[in-house]
Amino acid sequence: MRAGRPRQRGRMGEERHRQAGLFLVQFRSCPPSVGDAVEMHRALHRAVTRLGSAGTAIRWCAAWLLPDECGCLCLVQAVRESDVVLARDLAALPSASVSPARALGGPPPPPTGSRS
């Protein structure tokens, strides 16, 4: 019976990833510093990766550095907004905003087969 369980979890995980939405995490470093914004981005990326590796239906999609604003925009795919908020909190970015997002034009992001 144990041999069947991982497959079941795999199918459930695939189904959860198909239901995932996109979320935009936005933050600025204060005091303004591009280096601090890059470190904040790395912390969020690590948190998303850790959660995904632990089985949470969350995946890193992309990030954009805004050097003139010492800020960053990060796109994360997840089933629940609360999982993105948890990643934000694990990264110690309590002032970062988390907002649902959707792509305008172009293909949708690939399914979250991997957990990175």
KEDO-97232 format. One record per atom (N, C-alpha, C, CB): atom name; residue in three letters; z, x, y negated; residue number from 1. Coordinates in pm, 1 decimal. Each point is the difference from the previous one (the first is absolute). Glycine has a CB too. Layout:
BEGIN
SITE  atome  residu         z         x         y  num
SITE     CA     ALA         Z         X         Y  NUM
...
***
This chain:
BEGIN
SITE  atome  residu         z         x         y  num
SITE      N     MET       0.0      81.6     119.9    1
SITE     CA     MET       0.0     -81.6    -119.9    1
SITE      C     MET       0.0      86.1    -126.5    1
SITE     CB     MET     120.3    -179.0     126.8    1
SITE      N     ARG     -55.8     292.9    -121.1    2
SITE     CA     ARG       3.2      86.6    -117.4    2
SITE      C     ARG    -138.8      43.4     -43.3    2
SITE     CB     ARG     223.6      78.2      70.9    2
SITE      N     ALA    -312.3     -55.8      23.2    3
SITE     CA     ALA    -134.2      45.8     -34.5    3
SITE      C     ALA     -72.9    -102.3     -86.3    3
SITE     CB     ALA      -7.6     130.7     212.9    3
SITE      N     GLY      38.7    -260.1    -197.6    4
SITE     CA     GLY     -66.5    -102.9     -79.5    4
SITE      C     GLY      51.7     -11.3    -140.9    4
SITE     CB     GLY     -38.1    -119.5     207.4    4
SITE      N     ARG     160.3     158.6    -229.6    5
SITE     CA     ARG      59.7     -17.0    -132.9    5
SITE      C     ARG     -69.8      79.5    -109.8    5
SITE     CB     ARG     213.8     -40.0     114.3    5
SITE      N     PRO    -243.5     167.7     -96.0    6
SITE     CA     PRO     -68.3      71.8    -108.7    6
SITE      C     PRO    -132.4     -63.7     -37.5    6
SITE     CB     PRO     109.3     207.8      76.7    6
SITE      N     ARG    -184.5    -257.1      23.9    7
SITE     CA     ARG    -126.1     -64.7     -32.5    7
SITE      C     ARG      23.8    -122.9     -84.8    7
SITE     CB     ARG     -99.6      85.8     211.4    7
SITE      N     GLN     199.9    -163.0    -176.0    8
SITE     CA     GLN      29.5    -119.9     -77.5    8
SITE      C     GLN      35.3      38.0    -143.5    8
SITE     CB     GLN      79.9    -117.9     208.2    8
SITE      N     ARG       4.3     219.0    -224.1    9
SITE     CA     ARG      35.6      43.8    -134.5    9
SITE      C     ARG    -122.9      48.8     -74.5    9
SITE     CB     ARG     228.8      61.4      79.8    9
SITE      N     GLY    -320.1       6.4      -8.8   10
SITE     CA     GLY    -122.2      48.5     -63.6   10
SITE      C     GLY     -84.1    -114.5     -53.1   10
SITE     CB     GLY       2.8     197.3     151.1   10
SITE      N     ARG     -16.7    -302.4     -71.7   11
SITE     CA     ARG     -77.6    -115.9     -45.3   11
SITE      C     ARG      67.9     -67.6    -117.5   11
SITE     CB     ARG     -87.3     -32.8     231.8   11
SITE      N     MET     218.3      22.2    -225.2   12
SITE     CA     MET      72.5     -61.2    -111.1   12
SITE      C     MET     -15.0      85.1    -125.4   12
SITE     CB     MET     164.0    -103.2     160.6   12
SITE      N     GLY    -156.2     234.9    -143.7   13
SITE     CA     GLY     -16.4      89.1    -113.6   13
SITE      C     GLY    -137.3     -11.3     -61.6   13
SITE     CB     GLY     162.7     153.2     102.8   13
SITE      N     GLU    -265.1    -163.3     -17.6   14
SITE     CA     GLU    -136.5     -15.6     -50.8   14
SITE      C     GLU     -13.1    -130.9     -76.5   14
SITE     CB     GLU     -89.1     135.9     192.0   14
SITE      N     GLU     148.7    -241.4    -139.5   15
SITE     CA     GLU      -5.7    -130.1     -66.5   15
SITE      C     GLU      70.7       7.0    -135.7   15
SITE     CB     GLU      -6.6    -116.7     224.7   15
SITE      N     ARG     123.0     181.2    -228.9   16
SITE     CA     ARG      72.5      13.3    -127.4   16
SITE      C     ARG     -82.7      75.5    -102.0   16
SITE     CB     ARG     216.6      -4.3     123.1   16
SITE      N     HIS    -284.1     110.9     -79.2   17
SITE     CA     HIS     -80.2      77.9     -93.7   17
SITE      C     HIS    -117.3     -80.4     -53.5   17
SITE     CB     HIS      67.0     207.3     120.1   17
SITE      N     ARG    -124.4    -294.6     -37.8   18
SITE     CA     ARG    -110.6     -82.7     -48.2   18
SITE      C     ARG      46.5     -97.8    -107.1   18
SITE     CB     ARG    -110.4      21.5     223.2   18
SITE      N     GLN     236.3     -60.5    -219.1   19
SITE     CA     GLN      54.0     -94.0     -97.4   19
SITE      C     GLN      50.6      70.6    -125.9   19
SITE     CB     GLN      61.7    -151.3     188.6   19
SITE      N     ALA     -70.8     281.4    -193.1   20
SITE     CA     ALA      56.9      77.2    -110.1   20
SITE      C     ALA     -74.4     -25.0    -130.5   20
SITE     CB     ALA      72.3     173.3     163.7   20
SITE      N     GLY       4.1    -165.3    -270.8   21
SITE     CA     GLY     -55.7     -10.2    -133.4   21
SITE      C     GLY      10.6     133.3     -71.4   21
SITE     CB     GLY      59.9    -242.5      -8.4   21
SITE      N     LEU    -114.8     248.5    -110.2   22
SITE     CA     LEU       5.9     121.1     -81.0   22
SITE      C     LEU     104.8     -16.5    -109.1   22
SITE     CB     LEU    -242.9      48.4      47.4   22
SITE      N     PHE     310.4      61.8     -77.5   23
SITE     CA     PHE     101.6       0.6    -104.0   23
SITE      C     PHE     -17.7     124.4     -85.9   23
SITE     CB     PHE     160.2    -129.9     146.9   23
SITE      N     LEU    -147.0     111.9    -276.3   24
SITE     CA     LEU     -10.7     109.5     -95.2   24
SITE      C     LEU     140.5      39.2     -43.8   24
SITE     CB     LEU    -228.7     -78.8     -78.8   24
SITE      N     VAL     260.3     206.1      96.0   25
SITE     CA     VAL     127.8      54.2     -45.4   25
SITE      C     VAL     -31.7      86.9    -121.0   25
SITE     CB     VAL     106.2      -4.6     235.3   25
SITE      N     GLN     -42.8     -26.4    -347.2   26
SITE     CA     GLN     -28.5      71.9    -123.7   26
SITE      C     GLN     128.5      58.6     -55.9   26
SITE     CB     GLN    -195.3    -151.5     -47.7   26
SITE      N     PHE     188.0     278.7       7.0   27
SITE     CA     PHE     118.3      63.1     -59.2   27
SITE      C     PHE     -41.6     108.5     -98.5   27
SITE     CB     PHE     132.5     -49.1     208.3   27
SITE      N     ARG     -38.6      82.9    -295.2   28
SITE     CA     ARG     -15.1     110.2     -95.7   28
SITE      C     ARG     122.5      87.8      10.5   28
SITE     CB     ARG    -141.6    -140.1    -157.0   28
SITE      N     SER     122.1     268.1     134.0   29
SITE     CA     SER     115.2      89.2      -0.7   29
SITE      C     SER      64.7      -3.2    -138.1   29
SITE     CB     SER    -106.2     148.1     176.5   29
SITE      N     CYS     235.6    -135.8    -177.9   30
SITE     CA     CYS      73.2      -0.7    -126.1   30
SITE      C     CYS     112.6     102.1      10.4   30
SITE     CB     CYS     -56.9    -244.8     -43.7   30
SITE      N     PRO      56.8     347.8     -38.2   31
SITE     CA     PRO     -92.5      28.3    -108.8   31
SITE      C     PRO    -140.0      28.7      54.2   31
SITE     CB     PRO     190.2      89.7    -137.8   31
SITE      N     PRO    -290.7    -109.5      52.0   32
SITE     CA     PRO    -138.0      15.7      45.1   32
SITE      C     PRO     -30.2     139.3      53.5   32
SITE     CB     PRO     -63.7    -170.7    -166.0   32
SITE      N     SER      14.3     173.3     290.0   33
SITE     CA     SER     -39.5     125.3      63.7   33
SITE      C     SER     -97.9     -31.8     111.8   33
SITE     CB     SER     221.9     109.4     -57.3   33
SITE      N     VAL    -338.8     -47.9      53.2   34
SITE     CA     VAL     -99.7     -20.5     104.7   34
SITE      C     VAL      55.0      51.0     133.5   34
SITE     CB     VAL    -188.4      20.9    -169.2   34
SITE      N     GLY     257.0      92.1     166.8   35
SITE     CA     GLY      58.0      54.6     122.8   35
SITE      C     GLY      98.4     -96.1      63.9   35
SITE     CB     GLY     -29.7     228.0     -92.6   35
SITE      N     ASP     111.7    -293.5      11.1   36
SITE     CA     ASP      95.1     -97.9      53.1   36
SITE      C     ASP     -72.5    -120.8      58.1   36
SITE     CB     ASP     169.8      75.9    -167.5   36
SITE      N     ALA    -277.6    -119.7     103.8   37
SITE     CA     ALA     -77.9    -112.4      51.9   37
SITE      C     ALA     -59.7      35.2     135.9   37
SITE     CB     ALA     -52.0     -74.5    -234.9   37
SITE      N     VAL       3.9     196.6     251.0   38
SITE     CA     VAL     -55.0      44.4     127.8   38
SITE      C     VAL     109.2       1.3     106.8   38
SITE     CB     VAL    -172.7     138.9    -120.7   38
SITE      N     GLU     291.1     -91.4      86.6   39
SITE     CA     GLU     111.5       0.9      95.7   39
SITE      C     GLU      42.0    -142.3      37.3   39
SITE     CB     GLU      78.2     218.9     -95.7   39
SITE      N     MET     -80.2    -309.5       0.7   40
SITE     CA     MET      33.7    -139.5      27.9   40
SITE      C     MET    -103.1     -60.1      95.9   40
SITE     CB     MET     109.9     -22.2    -227.6   40
SITE      N     HIS    -237.6      54.3     205.2   41
SITE     CA     HIS    -107.0     -44.6      89.6   41
SITE      C     HIS      24.4      51.3     141.1   41
SITE     CB     HIS    -161.8      -3.6    -192.1   41
SITE      N     ARG     196.0     130.9     204.3   42
SITE     CA     ARG      24.8      58.6     133.0   42
SITE      C     ARG     117.1     -67.7      69.1   42
SITE     CB     ARG     -90.2     218.3     -80.7   42
SITE      N     ALA     194.4    -250.3       5.2   43
SITE     CA     ALA     117.0     -66.6      58.1   43
SITE      C     ALA     -36.7    -138.5      53.2   43
SITE     CB     ALA     149.2     126.7    -157.6   43
SITE      N     LEU    -229.3    -200.9      82.7   44
SITE     CA     LEU     -42.4    -132.4      45.1   44
SITE      C     LEU     -90.1      12.4     122.9   44
SITE     CB     LEU      16.5     -87.5    -236.3   44
SITE      N     HIS    -107.3     182.5     235.0   45
SITE     CA     HIS     -89.5      20.2     114.2   45
SITE      C     HIS      81.5      31.8     125.9   45
SITE     CB     HIS    -182.6      82.3    -155.1   45
SITE      N     ARG     282.3       4.9     142.5   46
SITE     CA     ARG      85.4      33.4     114.5   46
SITE      C     ARG      75.1    -123.0      50.4   46
SITE     CB     ARG      24.6     233.4     -88.5   46
SITE      N     ALA      25.6    -315.5      -2.7   47
SITE     CA     ALA      74.6    -119.6      39.8   47
SITE      C     ALA     -89.9     -98.4      75.2   47
SITE     CB     ALA     151.3      30.2    -198.8   47
SITE      N     VAL    -272.3     -50.8     149.4   48
SITE     CA     VAL     -94.6     -90.0      67.2   48
SITE      C     VAL     -32.7      55.4     139.2   48
SITE     CB     VAL     -98.0     -72.5    -223.9   48
SITE      N     THR      73.8     201.3     232.9   49
SITE     CA     THR     -32.3      63.1     128.3   49
SITE      C     THR     115.7     -14.0      98.0   49
SITE     CB     THR    -150.1     162.5    -118.0   49
SITE      N     ARG     273.0    -139.9      71.8   50
SITE     CA     ARG     117.3     -13.5      88.2   50
SITE      C     ARG      14.2    -142.6      50.5   50
SITE     CB     ARG     114.1     184.7    -124.1   50
SITE      N     LEU    -127.4    -280.9      35.7   51
SITE     CA     LEU      11.9    -140.2      41.3   51
SITE      C     LEU    -109.4     -37.1      99.9   51
SITE     CB     LEU     102.7     -55.8    -222.5   51
SITE      N     GLY    -224.7      98.4     195.8   52
SITE     CA     GLY    -110.2     -27.2      91.4   52
SITE      C     GLY      23.1      62.6     136.7   52
SITE     CB     GLY    -153.3     -11.9    -195.3   52
SITE      N     SER     204.0     133.2     197.1   53
SITE     CA     SER      28.4      68.1     126.3   53
SITE      C     SER     110.4     -69.2      78.1   53
SITE     CB     SER     -72.1     213.7    -103.8   53
SITE      N     ALA     160.6    -283.0      32.8   54
SITE     CA     ALA     110.2     -71.8      64.2   54
SITE      C     ALA     -40.3    -139.3      45.7   54
SITE     CB     ALA     157.7     129.5    -140.3   54
SITE      N     GLY    -283.9    -168.6     116.8   55
SITE     CA     GLY     -47.7    -128.0      48.5   55
SITE      C     GLY     -18.6    -107.9    -105.1   55
SITE     CB     GLY     110.3      59.1     205.5   55
SITE      N     THR     -78.0     -30.8    -330.7   56
SITE     CA     THR     -22.2     -96.5    -107.0   56
SITE      C     THR    -149.8      -9.9     -26.8   56
SITE     CB     THR     227.2      50.4    -102.6   56
SITE      N     ALA    -276.1    -171.1      82.6   57
SITE     CA     ALA    -143.5     -20.3     -26.9   57
SITE      C     ALA     -28.5      34.6    -146.2   57
SITE     CB     ALA     -15.0    -182.8     177.8   57
SITE      N     ILE       5.0     312.0    -204.8   58
SITE     CA     ILE     -23.7      50.6    -135.2   58
SITE      C     ILE     -89.4     122.9      11.4   58
SITE     CB     ILE     224.5     -88.5     -85.0   58
SITE      N     ARG    -312.0     104.2     -13.6   59
SITE     CA     ARG     -94.7     112.0       2.9   59
SITE      C     ARG     -33.1      43.6    -142.1   59
SITE     CB     ARG     -96.2     -82.6     218.0   59
SITE      N     TRP      85.9     213.5    -235.3   60
SITE     CA     TRP     -40.8      58.8    -127.3   60
SITE      C     TRP    -150.3     -15.6     -14.1   60
SITE     CB     TRP     192.1     165.5       4.5   60
SITE      N     CYS    -238.7    -209.5    -120.9   61
SITE     CA     CYS    -144.2     -15.2     -22.6   61
SITE      C     CYS     -54.4     103.5     -97.4   61
SITE     CB     CYS      24.1    -242.9      45.4   61
SITE      N     ALA      34.2     252.1    -164.7   62
SITE     CA     ALA     -54.2      89.9    -102.5   62
SITE      C     ALA      99.9      15.1    -113.6   62
SITE     CB     ALA    -235.2     -67.9      59.6   62
SITE      N     ALA     208.9     164.9    -145.9   63
SITE     CA     ALA      83.2      19.4    -119.2   63
SITE      C     ALA     -85.2      60.1    -110.5   63
SITE     CB     ALA     207.8      31.0     141.2   63
SITE      N     TRP    -171.7     -64.7    -263.3   64
SITE     CA     TRP     -67.4      52.6    -117.7   64
SITE      C     TRP     104.9      52.3     -96.4   64
SITE     CB     TRP    -193.6    -160.5      28.9   64
SITE      N     LEU     179.3     284.9     -68.6   65
SITE     CA     LEU      87.7      60.1     -99.4   65
SITE      C     LEU     -53.0     -33.7    -138.9   65
SITE     CB     LEU      63.3     187.7     158.8   65
SITE      N     LEU      24.2    -229.0    -246.8   66
SITE     CA     LEU     -35.1     -28.2    -139.1   66
SITE      C     LEU      64.1     108.7     -85.8   66
SITE     CB     LEU     -16.5    -253.1      41.4   66
SITE      N     PRO     -49.1     369.3     -54.8   67
SITE     CA     PRO      63.8     114.6     -64.5   67
SITE      C     PRO      39.2     -25.3    -145.2   67
SITE     CB     PRO    -130.7     143.2     151.4   67
SITE      N     ASP      51.2    -219.8    -225.9   68
SITE     CA     ASP      34.2     -25.5    -140.0   68
SITE      C     ASP     125.1     -86.2     -14.3   68
SITE     CB     ASP    -241.6      19.1     -56.2   68
SITE      N     GLU     272.4     -96.8     160.6   69
SITE     CA     GLU     117.9     -86.3      -3.0   69
SITE      C     GLU     113.6      53.3      86.6   69
SITE     CB     GLU    -150.8    -192.7     -41.5   69
SITE      N     CYS     128.1     307.9     108.3   70
SITE     CA     CYS      97.0      55.7      94.3   70
SITE      C     CYS      42.8    -105.7     100.6   70
SITE     CB     CYS      79.9     161.2    -175.1   70
SITE      N     GLY    -179.5    -233.7     223.7   71
SITE     CA     GLY      27.6    -107.4      93.7   71
SITE      C     GLY     -92.0       5.5     120.2   71
SITE     CB     GLY      79.2    -139.1    -188.8   71
SITE      N     CYS     -60.3      41.8     275.7   72
SITE     CA     CYS     -77.2      -4.4     122.9   72
SITE      C     CYS     -15.4    -144.4      44.8   72
SITE     CB     CYS      82.1     229.0      65.2   72
SITE      N     LEU    -197.4    -259.1      -7.4   73
SITE     CA     LEU     -26.8    -129.1      62.6   73
SITE      C     LEU     -22.6      27.6     148.0   73
SITE     CB     LEU    -101.8    -101.0    -213.8   73
SITE      N     CYS     176.9      33.3     298.5   74
SITE     CA     CYS     -10.6      21.1     144.3   74
SITE      C     CYS     -34.1    -132.4      66.8   74
SITE     CB     CYS     166.0     191.3      -8.7   74
SITE      N     LEU    -263.5    -189.2      96.8   75
SITE     CA     LEU     -41.0    -118.6      72.9   75
SITE      C     LEU      50.9      10.4     143.2   75
SITE     CB     LEU    -205.1     -27.7    -146.5   75
SITE      N     VAL     280.2     -74.9     186.8   76
SITE     CA     VAL      62.2      -2.9     131.9   76
SITE      C     VAL     -38.4    -130.6      67.9   76
SITE     CB     VAL     193.6     145.5     -77.6   76
SITE      N     GLN    -221.0    -139.5     206.0   77
SITE     CA     GLN     -30.3    -120.0      77.3   77
SITE      C     GLN     120.8     -31.9      87.1   77
SITE     CB     GLN    -250.0      50.9      -0.2   77
SITE      N     ALA     293.2    -176.3      -3.1   78
SITE     CA     ALA     117.2     -40.4      78.0   78
SITE      C     ALA      -6.1    -149.4      27.6   78
SITE     CB     ALA     137.4     185.6    -101.6   78
SITE      N     VAL     -66.0    -227.8     204.0   79
SITE     CA     VAL       7.9    -141.8      31.7   79
SITE      C     VAL      91.0     -70.3    -100.4   79
SITE     CB     VAL     -39.9      49.2     244.6   79
SITE      N     ARG     150.5      16.7    -277.8   80
SITE     CA     ARG      97.3     -62.6     -91.1   80
SITE      C     ARG      23.5      87.3    -123.2   80
SITE     CB     ARG     110.3    -112.8     196.1   80
SITE      N     GLU    -100.2      48.3    -309.8   81
SITE     CA     GLU      31.9      71.5    -123.7   81
SITE      C     GLU     135.0      70.3      12.2   81
SITE     CB     GLU    -134.1    -167.2    -132.1   81
SITE      N     SER     225.7     106.2     204.2   82
SITE     CA     SER     133.3      59.8      15.0   82
SITE      C     SER      -7.4     136.8      68.5   82
SITE     CB     SER      99.0    -230.6      11.7   82
SITE      N     ASP    -197.9     252.1      74.6   83
SITE     CA     ASP     -15.5     131.9      62.9   83
SITE      C     ASP     -43.7     104.7    -102.5   83
SITE     CB     ASP     -58.6    -111.7     217.8   83
SITE      N     VAL     -23.2      70.7    -312.8   84
SITE     CA     VAL     -42.6      91.6    -106.2   84
SITE      C     VAL     118.4      29.7     -92.2   84
SITE     CB     VAL    -237.3     -90.0      11.1   84
SITE      N     VAL     315.9     -11.5     -40.0   85
SITE     CA     VAL     120.6      19.3     -82.1   85
SITE      C     VAL      97.2      94.4      71.5   85
SITE     CB     VAL     -28.1    -231.3    -101.5   85
SITE      N     LEU      41.1     216.5     232.8   86
SITE     CA     LEU      85.4      90.4      76.6   86
SITE      C     LEU     -50.9     143.7     -10.6   86
SITE     CB     LEU      57.2    -187.6     158.2   86
SITE      N     ALA    -187.8     207.7    -145.5   87
SITE     CA     ALA     -57.6     134.5     -14.8   87
SITE      C     ALA      29.6      54.5    -138.7   87
SITE     CB     ALA    -182.4     -56.6     163.9   87
SITE      N     ARG     165.1     -27.2    -265.8   88
SITE     CA     ARG      30.1      41.6    -137.5   88
SITE      C     ARG     146.1      42.8     -12.3   88
SITE     CB     ARG    -176.7    -157.3     -86.9   88
SITE      N     ASP     266.0      79.8     146.6   89
SITE     CA     ASP     142.3      32.2      -7.9   89
SITE      C     ASP      34.2     126.4      78.5   89
SITE     CB     ASP      48.6    -243.3     -27.1   89
SITE      N     LEU    -110.0     261.2     144.6   90
SITE     CA     LEU      21.1     122.2      77.8   90
SITE      C     LEU     -47.7     123.2     -75.9   90
SITE     CB     LEU     -24.4    -132.7     210.4   90
SITE      N     ALA     -78.7     114.9    -292.5   91
SITE     CA     ALA     -52.6     110.5     -80.9   91
SITE      C     ALA      81.8      21.7    -127.5   91
SITE     CB     ALA    -227.8     -48.2      91.2   91
SITE      N     ALA     330.9     -32.6    -109.9   92
SITE     CA     ALA      87.1       8.6    -118.6   92
SITE      C     ALA     -78.6     -22.0    -128.8   92
SITE     CB     ALA     149.0     158.4     123.8   92
SITE      N     LEU    -233.7    -262.8    -123.3   93
SITE     CA     LEU     -79.4     -35.8    -117.7   93
SITE      C     LEU      34.8    -142.9     -43.4   93
SITE     CB     LEU    -187.6     155.9      73.4   93
SITE      N     PRO     313.2    -183.1    -106.9   94
SITE     CA     PRO      41.3    -138.4     -27.4   94
SITE      C     PRO     -70.0     -64.0    -119.4   94
SITE     CB     PRO     217.2      59.9      96.5   94
SITE      N     SER    -268.2      18.7    -188.4   95
SITE     CA     SER     -65.9     -59.0    -116.9   95
SITE      C     SER    -149.6     -23.8      21.9   95
SITE     CB     SER     169.3     113.6    -142.3   95
SITE      N     ALA    -221.1     -73.2     259.0   96
SITE     CA     ALA    -142.5     -22.3      28.5   96
SITE      C     ALA     -23.5    -147.7      26.5   96
SITE     CB     ALA     -23.5     232.9      95.1   96
SITE      N     SER     -85.8    -284.7    -149.5   97
SITE     CA     SER     -34.2    -140.1      24.3   97
SITE      C     SER     -84.0     -11.5     126.8   97
SITE     CB     SER       8.1     -48.6    -248.0   97
SITE      N     VAL       8.7     -62.9     318.4   98
SITE     CA     VAL     -78.3     -31.2     119.4   98
SITE      C     VAL     -65.9    -134.6     -25.3   98
SITE     CB     VAL     155.2     132.3     156.2   98
SITE      N     SER    -288.3    -136.3    -147.9   99
SITE     CA     SER     -74.2    -123.2     -27.0   99
SITE      C     SER    -105.6     -22.3     106.7   99
SITE     CB     SER      40.3      27.2    -246.0   99
SITE      N     PRO     -57.8    -152.7     289.4  100
SITE     CA     PRO    -111.8     -28.2      91.1  100
SITE      C     PRO    -131.6      33.8     -69.7  100
SITE     CB     PRO     132.8    -183.4     115.3  100
SITE      N     ALA    -229.5     229.7     -38.7  101
SITE     CA     ALA    -129.7      38.8     -56.4  101
SITE      C     ALA    -110.1     -43.5      95.7  101
SITE     CB     ALA     103.3     197.7    -121.7  101
SITE      N     ARG    -223.9    -207.2      69.1  102
SITE     CA     ARG    -115.5     -22.8      86.4  102
SITE      C     ARG    -120.3      68.3     -62.0  102
SITE     CB     ARG      93.6    -220.5      82.7  102
SITE      N     ALA    -181.3     263.0       4.0  103
SITE     CA     ALA    -118.8      72.7     -44.4  103
SITE      C     ALA     -99.9     -97.3     -61.5  103
SITE     CB     ALA      35.2     174.5     179.2  103
SITE      N     LEU    -100.4    -131.2    -283.2  104
SITE     CA     LEU    -108.9     -75.6     -61.7  104
SITE      C     LEU    -129.1      72.0      32.8  104
SITE     CB     LEU     148.5     -86.5    -188.1  104
SITE      N     GLY    -230.9      26.7     271.4  105
SITE     CA     GLY    -124.6      64.1      40.9  105
SITE      C     GLY      25.3     112.4      97.6  105
SITE     CB     GLY    -100.2     -59.8    -218.2  105
SITE      N     GLY      -4.0     103.4     280.6  106
SITE     CA     GLY      11.2     108.6      95.7  106
SITE      C     GLY      63.4     -46.0     128.9  106
SITE     CB     GLY      16.0     159.5    -187.3  106
SITE      N     PRO     -22.0     -75.8     288.3  107
SITE     CA     PRO      55.7     -37.4     128.4  107
SITE      C     PRO     152.2       2.2      -2.7  107
SITE     CB     PRO    -203.8      90.1     111.0  107
SITE      N     PRO     267.0    -172.0     -26.7  108
SITE     CA     PRO     145.0       4.7       9.4  108
SITE      C     PRO      43.0     130.0      65.4  108
SITE     CB     PRO      10.7    -250.4      13.2  108
SITE      N     PRO     114.2     290.6     -31.8  109
SITE     CA     PRO      46.2     122.8      65.4  109
SITE      C     PRO      -6.3     -15.6     151.5  109
SITE     CB     PRO     150.3      50.5    -196.0  109
SITE      N     PRO    -165.7      58.7     268.5  110
SITE     CA     PRO      -8.5      -9.4     145.7  110
SITE      C     PRO     129.5     -53.4      57.8  110
SITE     CB     PRO    -162.1     189.8       3.4  110
SITE      N     PRO     155.6    -248.2     118.0  111
SITE     CA     PRO     121.8     -48.8      62.6  111
SITE      C     PRO      97.1     114.1      23.5  111
SITE     CB     PRO    -128.7    -184.8     108.1  111
SITE      N     THR     254.1     151.8     -99.2  112
SITE     CA     THR     103.2     101.8      11.6  112
SITE      C     THR      25.6      35.6     145.6  112
SITE     CB     THR     103.2     -83.0    -211.4  112
SITE      N     GLY    -199.7     145.0     275.0  113
SITE     CA     GLY      16.4      42.2     137.7  113
SITE      C     GLY      98.3     115.4      12.2  113
SITE     CB     GLY    -231.8     -76.0      46.3  113
SITE      N     SER     236.2     162.6    -146.4  114
SITE     CA     SER      96.5     108.9       0.4  114
SITE      C     SER     114.6     -37.7     -89.3  114
SITE     CB     SER    -178.3     170.5      44.0  114
SITE      N     ARG     284.6     -96.1     -32.5  115
SITE     CA     ARG     119.9     -30.6     -79.2  115
SITE      C     ARG      25.0     107.7    -102.6  115
SITE     CB     ARG      97.6    -123.0     192.8  115
SITE      N     SER    -198.8     171.3    -257.3  116
SITE     CA     SER      21.8     105.3     -99.2  116
SITE      C     SER     -25.2     -49.8    -137.7  116
SITE     CB     SER     -62.1     168.6     164.9  116
***
